[in-house]
């Protein structure tokens, strides 16, 4: 029986979203590059530049989505995560989904949440590491949508959970299983390296105070430590460069080529993605696997994304419960600010 003393709680999961049909690829890309958090140019230039970039990337993006059956699987996977998360709570808790660049947008979800009339709301981004390009952008869009929808319930916002113990343990379990499978298939004596591959960012954004890179490195270090192999060879790299700017290094492709030169097999773990999408299913599984083969990498293995893995869902539920227990306002998984003072992009404010 549901506990009628529990407040009526809406949990909103945020993700980037993806086109649900081939015809949506162009509009999805336009939405992505029109976002001022992504394309940081003067506002009067952005619409024209966004259309140009979207047109230039439409054909390769359509080819990628064709490999995934003509659409992104991200909504369906997020729906599975939402269903699994909701099952860990007693009524009256309902989990909603708000996507940033394709349906359901925050405007749609905010109206649905308002119609449900919650007594409290938890905003839970499915980005473990905070970035001004992901979490901050999603939360800004939500605030505008919630205001228009007249949603006035008290709000708790979880900004990041880069080294939350539950998340780290669940992620380490997936990595450990893949390493064991890799070693079972490799010939004796072939060394193995673990690559944590995160979506890249232009260097200028990080230099401007975005804490994303630091939080990615914290996540990777914590997972590596949880594996309990002091001599494990591991490193962090970055994928998915999208503009001509200088992006975070080393690139995943460069690390794969290095492994080929050194005769090292690879286990590649997506570190900033908790749901499969084009960056895992196409870029890691197909494109980078081909790079590994071309450059003589003796073994290439990919760690699954968390998706609705029970350990991950349990960690997500614990994060939600802890955040709700703290009450309305902004919190990290540790409660307060976790970013160093130099990270002015931290949502807790610049404390330099």
Secondary structure as UniProt FT lines:
FT   TURN            4..5
FT   STRAND          9..15
FT   TURN            22..23
FT   HELIX           24..34
FT   TURN            36..38
FT   HELIX           43..67
FT   TURN            68..69
FT   HELIX           74..86
FT   TURN            87..88
FT   STRAND          93..99
FT   HELIX           106..116
FT   STRAND          120..125
FT   TURN            132..134
FT   HELIX           135..149
FT   STRAND          154..158
FT   TURN            162..163
FT   HELIX           165..185
FT   TURN            188..189
FT   STRAND          192..199
FT   HELIX           203..207
FT   TURN            208..209
FT   HELIX           212..226
FT   TURN            227..228
FT   TURN            230..231
FT   STRAND          233..239
FT   HELIX           252..262
FT   STRAND          265..270
FT   HELIX           279..287
FT   HELIX           288..294
FT   TURN            295..296
FT   STRAND          300..303
FT   TURN            307..308
FT   HELIX           310..326
FT   STRAND          329..332
FT   TURN            333..334
FT   TURN            341..342
FT   TURN            344..345
FT   TURN            347..348
//
